[in-house]
Amino acid sequence: MTYTTLAEIEGLVTASALDLDAVSLIISEALDEDLGGRGVLPRGTGARLDVTSYATVPVADTAHGEFVVRQPGTVAGLPVAALVVASLCAPAGAFTLVLHATDGDRVARGDVLISITGNARALLTAERVALNLITMMSGVATATSAWVDALAGTNTKVRDSRKTLPGLRMLQKYAVRVAGGINHRMSLADAALIKDNHVIAAGGVVAAYRAVRQAFPDVPIEVEVTSAEQARQVVAAGATEILLDNMSVAAMAAIVTELQHLASFEASGGLSLLNAAEVAQTGVNFVAVGAITHSAPALDIALDFASAI
């Protein structure tokens, strides 16, 4: 697809089920950090522009650049990177941006993801922020894809957590979705997860479940348990989503077999790609993998820049 206006690319972001205002804020803050040294330079210092590109590139020069994959993986964040580039190129004059892939695509080394022709200074200024976001999101998508592949042929899905980079949760969870993973709660407010510390504070797993259900009758609740007895107790109290924490495969299989007609189950702790299929065979509905967001290495993507044209 070819885009020539900022409005078209904003529409692309919206069509991707991303919140345009939230994405625009992330980009604005990232550019502010890059151009003004926010949080690094003393307030009021800095030229508020890319001094290197300003000095070396004539103001009216046009250039062509391509975002190119340097290693195989799963791509995510194309609309976000496009919005970074367009937000700087559009005010500087006409531009043409072409997307050669779609979020969720498996890509190979050398694949071109985005082609952009526009103001040379603007393109160089946008480069790092666009790459920071798309390489991070593609890294999350690639890590998620590995789990999707490991669970292929089973009924178990990989699910993320709140272990995300502060301020970038929306983008990281989007990357999980496009790669075939499932999102857990987005925040502390939209669903409850009763963990060991809550159980201690409330005086027991059933007491904790009842306290949350009474305070928030309509909020989804998941309860973490560490034993079959805890699972039986809280399911008897009405819980329908159970997190099995750091249990053996045999223990998980026994609990799921006993209670699967009453609740859904998620495995957490001690999980790896090597034992993913074995854990899935217990019948759990989900595996919780915080590493797909908090430890995913960035996918190597570069902007290959042609000289001014």
Secondary structure as GFF3:
##gff-version 3
##sequence-region A 1 309
A	DSSP	beta_strand	2	3	.	.	.	ID=ss1
A	DSSP	alpha_helix	6	15	.	.	.	ID=ss2
A	DSSP	alpha_helix	20	36	.	.	.	ID=ss3
A	DSSP	alpha_helix	51	56	.	.	.	ID=ss4
A	DSSP	beta_strand	62	69	.	.	.	ID=ss5
A	DSSP	beta_strand	73	74	.	.	.	ID=ss6
A	DSSP	alpha_helix	78	89	.	.	.	ID=ss7
A	DSSP	three_ten_helix	90	92	.	.	.	ID=ss8
A	DSSP	beta_strand	96	99	.	.	.	ID=ss9
A	DSSP	beta_strand	106	107	.	.	.	ID=ss10
A	DSSP	beta_strand	112	119	.	.	.	ID=ss11
A	DSSP	alpha_helix	120	150	.	.	.	ID=ss12
A	DSSP	beta_strand	157	159	.	.	.	ID=ss13
A	DSSP	alpha_helix	169	178	.	.	.	ID=ss14
A	DSSP	beta_strand	192	194	.	.	.	ID=ss15
A	DSSP	alpha_helix	196	202	.	.	.	ID=ss16
A	DSSP	alpha_helix	205	215	.	.	.	ID=ss17
A	DSSP	beta_strand	221	225	.	.	.	ID=ss18
A	DSSP	alpha_helix	228	236	.	.	.	ID=ss19
A	DSSP	beta_strand	241	245	.	.	.	ID=ss20
A	DSSP	alpha_helix	249	259	.	.	.	ID=ss21
A	DSSP	beta_strand	264	268	.	.	.	ID=ss22
A	DSSP	alpha_helix	276	280	.	.	.	ID=ss23
A	DSSP	beta_strand	286	288	.	.	.	ID=ss24
A	DSSP	alpha_helix	291	294	.	.	.	ID=ss25
A	DSSP	beta_strand	301	305	.	.	.	ID=ss26
###
